Amino acid sequence: MTIIQNKIQKTNGNPKILISSLIVILIMLSISGIFVYNQTVNINHNIEKEKIVLRDAEVKNAELKNNIYGMFSQEKTLAVVTNSALVVEKNPKYLKIQQTASLDISKEIGLAR
């Protein structure tokens, strides 16, 4: 008596291994996808928090600049001058530094015009 086996029966273990390995891969991809999504959401929340901190810093910076510019405004400067009994000089004379001796290197090396 000759027994003929079908090809399907000979390779009966291979489809089970293939299907089970595909299921394991699908589960691993699902878990890694959830992990990546969670990290993306966390990063987006952190970005939004930092944007708020940046806006607050910009507001504080503008307030500080406003205070500094306010301290050096012409009205406040004139008020300090009048309160301190100072006189505004109409034609101020500034200090000038006079050079006593200057060395012209271009004449020494022959680049004189």
C-alpha positions as CSV (number, residue, x, y, z in Angstrom):
1,M,0.0,0.0,0.0
2,T,1.4,3.4,-1.0
3,I,0.5,6.5,1.1
4,I,0.6,9.8,-0.7
5,Q,0.9,12.7,1.5
6,N,-0.3,16.1,0.5
7,K,2.2,18.9,0.3
8,I,0.1,20.9,2.8
9,Q,0.5,18.2,5.3
10,K,4.3,18.1,4.9
11,T,4.7,21.8,5.6
12,N,2.1,22.0,8.3
13,G,4.4,23.5,10.9
14,N,5.7,26.4,8.7
15,P,2.5,28.4,8.4
16,K,2.0,28.3,12.2
17,I,5.5,29.6,12.8
18,L,5.0,32.3,10.1
19,I,1.7,33.4,11.5
20,S,2.9,33.4,15.1
21,S,6.1,35.4,14.2
22,L,3.9,37.9,12.3
23,I,1.7,38.3,15.3
24,V,4.7,38.9,17.6
25,I,6.1,41.5,15.1
26,L,2.6,43.2,15.0
27,I,2.5,43.3,18.8
28,M,6.0,44.7,19.0
29,L,5.2,47.4,16.4
30,S,2.0,48.3,18.2
31,I,3.9,48.7,21.5
32,S,6.7,50.7,19.9
33,G,4.1,52.9,18.1
34,I,2.4,53.6,21.4
35,F,5.7,54.5,22.9
36,V,6.6,56.9,20.0
37,Y,3.2,58.5,20.2
38,N,3.5,59.0,23.9
39,Q,7.0,60.6,23.5
40,T,5.7,62.9,20.7
41,V,2.8,64.1,22.9
42,N,5.2,64.7,25.8
43,I,7.5,66.7,23.6
44,N,4.6,68.8,22.2
45,H,3.5,69.6,25.8
46,N,7.0,70.6,26.7
47,I,7.2,72.8,23.7
48,E,4.0,74.6,24.7
49,K,5.3,75.1,28.2
50,E,8.5,76.5,26.9
51,K,6.6,78.9,24.6
52,I,4.7,80.2,27.6
53,V,8.0,80.7,29.5
54,L,9.5,82.4,26.5
55,R,6.5,84.8,26.2
56,D,6.8,85.6,29.9
57,A,10.6,86.3,29.4
58,E,9.9,88.6,26.5
59,V,7.3,90.5,28.5
60,K,9.8,90.9,31.4
61,N,12.5,92.0,28.9
62,A,10.2,94.6,27.4
63,E,9.3,95.9,30.9
64,L,13.0,96.2,31.8
65,K,13.8,98.0,28.6
66,N,10.9,100.3,29.3
67,N,12.2,101.0,32.8
68,I,15.8,101.6,31.5
69,Y,14.6,103.9,28.7
70,G,12.4,105.7,31.2
71,M,15.3,106.3,33.6
72,F,17.3,108.0,30.8
73,S,14.5,110.0,29.3
74,Q,15.0,113.6,28.7
75,E,12.3,114.7,31.1
76,K,13.9,112.8,34.0
77,T,17.4,113.9,33.1
78,L,16.2,117.6,33.2
79,A,14.4,117.0,36.5
80,V,17.7,115.6,38.0
81,V,19.6,118.6,36.6
82,T,17.2,121.1,38.1
83,N,16.9,119.3,41.4
84,S,20.7,119.1,41.8
85,A,21.1,122.9,41.0
86,L,23.1,122.1,37.9
87,V,23.3,124.3,34.8
88,V,22.9,123.0,31.3
89,E,25.9,124.1,29.2
90,K,24.8,125.5,25.9
91,N,28.2,125.2,24.2
92,P,30.1,122.3,25.9
93,K,33.8,122.0,25.4
94,Y,34.9,118.4,25.3
95,L,38.3,117.0,26.3
96,K,40.7,116.5,23.5
97,I,43.7,114.2,23.7
98,Q,46.7,115.7,22.0
99,Q,49.3,113.3,20.5
100,T,52.8,114.6,21.3
101,A,54.7,112.4,18.9
102,S,53.4,110.3,16.2
103,L,55.4,107.7,14.3
104,D,54.6,107.3,10.7
105,I,55.7,103.8,9.7
106,S,54.7,104.2,6.1
107,K,57.5,106.8,5.5
108,E,60.1,104.6,7.1
109,I,59.4,101.6,4.8
110,G,59.2,103.7,1.7
111,L,55.4,103.9,1.2
112,A,55.3,107.7,1.4
113,R,53.3,109.4,-1.3
